[in-house]
Amino acid sequence: MQTVSIQRANKLSHNVKSAVEELLGRPIDDDEEVSVIAVPPRQTPPFPDRAAVAQKLDAFLNQRSNKTMQVSDEEIDAAVDEGVDHVRHSRG
């Protein structure tokens, strides 16, 4: 079964040449080569349910939040300050 066809434009029938020109949105010259490829559809999973994805993200963020509950505001501020200081002084 053929999936690729390459032809010179001057070898195409008038109807096929017209169809190619319509697809491209421009006239084609007789010395141009026209390629057609038929590709089977990809086997991709269906789009996820947005509500389910949002629910999983919410659960993940809640889990991360629970892990940081024991960290004081001062420790968080110190970590942010340390990161900012590191970036500020490592710029080249």
GIHU-V506206 format. One line per field, one symbol per residue. burial: 1 if it has 24 or more other ideal C-beta (glycine too) atoms within 12 Angstrom, else 0. A space follows every 50 residues. Layout:
# GIHU-V506206
burial->???
This chain:
# GIHU-V506206
burial->00000000100100000001000000010000010000000000000000 000000000000000000000000000000000000000000
